[in-house]
Amino acid sequence: MNEKWKVHKIKTDCEPWLFLDGWEKDIIETIEFDHKKEALEHYTRLIHEHQAGYRHVYMKKLSLFTFWNDCEKEFCEACDDDLQIFHGVLLMKGEDVYDLNENEEGFSFLQMK
């Protein structure tokens, strides 16, 4: 049985690259694909869209991009502080983060606009 390819959009008040317990609750959208090429095309499109709207970006192994603007914060009553809001785009195969590396065709997708 072939595992589905997934592209998740994440919105959270902690750094998505940490994958803290319960990180899945911060997924705001998931699109599933049968083929890797389709998933990579959608993943790339989302990354380019986010790059246009956010000042900061952090990348983890090409499989997770996180974007934020300094001014986008939400107040946390429990901690009595403003927390930075982060927007993540994550590529997965099945239930695992897909390790997209620079030597495969996925990297060339990220170069395209």
Number of C-alpha atoms within 10 A of each C-alpha: 3 8 13 17 23 26 25 21 21 20 22 17 16 16 18 24 16 8 10 10 7 7 16 12 10 17 16 13 11 13 13 16 17 13 13 14 14 13 22 23 15 16 25 23 16 18 21 14 11 20 16 8 11 15 11 13 16 14 13 13 11 17 19 24 23 24 22 21 15 11 8 11 15 12 12 11 8 6 8 8 11 13 15 17 18 22 23 26 24 24 24 21 19 13 10 10 15 17 14 18 12 12 8 9 12 20 15 12 16 17 9 10 9
